[in-house]
C-alpha cells in the first residue's frame, strides 16, 4: 500500500487490539453546529468552522456512537489557533484508535490484506473496528483499491 499523501488523518494515538470489555454502541451525538461555533475563520493554516462541521456530520453518520462522540469532542476542543487543515481528520483517527476491537472486521481485513501488499492486520482492524456498517463499507471499498488508510479516512463522506 502506498504511503498516505499529506499525512492527514493520523495522530500519535495507537490502537489496543487486546482490549476487552468495552462497548462502542453507546455514545452521545454532539450537535455539529455547536462543534464548529468556536473556531476561527478559515485561513491557509486553519480549515475554518465549515470543515469542522462537515467532519462532525461524517463522524456522527459513519462512526459507532462512542467513537463518534470521541471524535467530535476532539473537534469541539480544537481552538483553531495554530491548527492546520489536518486537525479535523486527526480527531477522527484519534477516535478510531480508542475503538473496541471488533472481530467482525476480520474478514474484510483479510480481503484487504490479500488485495494489497504491506498492509498490517492490526492497522486494518484499528481503522475498521470503530466504523458503523456504512462507514466500514466506504472504508473497505477505498482500501480494496490499495489506497492508504489516512487517504481513505479523509475521503469517507
C-alpha positions in Angstrom: 0.0 0.0 0.0 1.5 3.4 -0.9 2.2 6.0 1.8 -0.5 8.4 2.6 -0.1 11.8 0.9 -0.1 14.8 3.1 -0.2 12.9 6.4 -3.8 14.0 7.3 -6.0 11.6 9.2 -3.4 10.4 11.7 -2.1 11.2 15.1 0.2 9.6 17.7 -2.7 7.6 19.1 -2.4 3.8 18.8 -5.0 1.0 18.8 -5.1 -1.6 21.6 -6.1 -4.8 19.7 -6.2 -6.7 23.0 -8.7 -4.5 24.8 -11.8 -6.3 26.0 -15.0 -5.4 27.9 -15.8 -2.2 26.1 -18.8 -1.1 24.1 -18.8 1.4 21.3 -22.6 1.1 20.6 -23.5 3.8 23.1 -22.5 7.5 22.9 -23.8 11.0 22.8 -24.3 12.5 19.4 -22.9 16.1 19.6 -24.6 18.9 17.8 -22.4 19.7 14.8 -23.3 23.4 14.8 -22.0 23.5 18.4 -18.8 21.8 17.4 -18.0 24.5 14.8 -19.1 27.5 16.7 -15.9 28.4 18.5 -13.4 28.1 15.6 -11.7 30.9 13.8 -12.3 31.8 10.2 -10.6 29.7 7.6 -7.1 30.7 6.5 -4.3 29.0 4.7 -3.4 27.3 8.0 -6.8 26.6 9.6 -9.7 24.9 7.9 -12.4 27.0 9.5 -15.7 26.1 11.0 -17.3 24.6 7.9 -14.7 21.8 7.7 -15.1 21.0 11.4 -18.9 20.8 11.0 -18.6 18.6 7.9 -16.3 16.2 9.7 -18.6 16.2 12.7 -21.5 15.1 10.5 -19.4 12.4 8.8 -18.3 11.1 12.2 -21.9 11.1 13.5 -23.1 9.2 10.4 -20.2 6.8 9.8 -18.6 6.0 13.2 -20.0 3.9 16.0 -21.7 6.2 18.6 -19.0 6.1 21.3 -16.2 6.6 18.7 -18.2 9.5 17.0 -18.6 11.1 20.5 -14.8 10.9 21.0 -14.1 12.4 17.5 -16.5 15.2 18.0 -15.3 16.1 21.5 -11.8 16.4 19.9 -13.3 18.7 17.2 -15.1 20.8 19.8 -11.9 21.1 21.9 -9.9 22.5 19.0 -9.5 26.2 19.2 -8.4 26.9 15.7 -5.3 28.6 16.9 -2.2 27.2 15.2 -4.3 24.4 13.7 -3.9 23.1 10.2 -6.1 21.5 7.7 -5.4 18.1 9.1 -6.9 18.6 12.6 -10.5 17.6 11.7 -9.1 14.4 10.3 -6.6 13.7 13.1 -9.6 13.9 15.5 -11.2 11.0 13.5 -8.0 9.0 13.7 -7.6 9.5 17.4 -11.2 8.4 18.0 -10.8 5.3 15.8 -7.7 4.3 17.8 -9.9 4.3 21.0 -12.4 1.9 19.5 -13.1 -1.5 20.9 -11.6 -4.3 18.7 -14.4 -5.7 16.6 -13.9 -9.3 15.4 -16.5 -8.7 12.7 -13.9 -6.6 10.8 -11.5 -9.6 10.4 -13.0 -10.9 7.2 -12.9 -7.5 5.5 -9.3 -7.0 6.7 -8.4 -10.4 5.3 -9.7 -9.3 1.9 -7.7 -6.1 2.1 -4.6 -7.9 3.1 -5.0 -10.2 0.1 -5.6 -7.3 -2.3 -2.8 -5.0 -1.1 0.7 -5.8 -0.1 2.3 -4.4 3.0 -1.0 -3.9 5.0 -0.8 -4.8 8.6 -3.7 -6.6 10.1 -3.7 -4.6 13.4 -3.7 -1.4 11.4 -6.6 -2.6 9.3 -8.6 -3.6 12.4 -7.9 -0.3 14.1 -9.5 1.6 11.2 -12.5 -0.7 10.7 -13.4 -1.5 14.3 -14.8 1.9 15.1 -16.9 2.3 12.0 -20.6 1.5 11.6 -21.7 -0.6 8.6 -22.0 2.4 6.3 -18.6 3.8 7.3 -17.0 0.4 7.1 -18.4 -0.2 3.6 -16.9 3.1 2.3 -13.6 2.5 4.0 -13.3 -1.1 2.7 -14.2 0.0 -0.8 -11.4 2.6 -0.7 -8.9 0.2 0.9 -9.5 -2.5 -1.6 -8.2 -0.1 -4.2 -4.9 -0.1 -2.2 -5.1 3.5 -1.2 -3.6 4.4 2.2 -5.5 4.3 5.4 -5.3 8.1 6.0 -6.3 8.8 2.4 -9.4 6.6 2.8 -10.3 8.1 6.2 -10.1 11.7 4.9 -12.2 10.6 1.9 -15.2 9.0 3.6 -18.3 11.0 3.4 
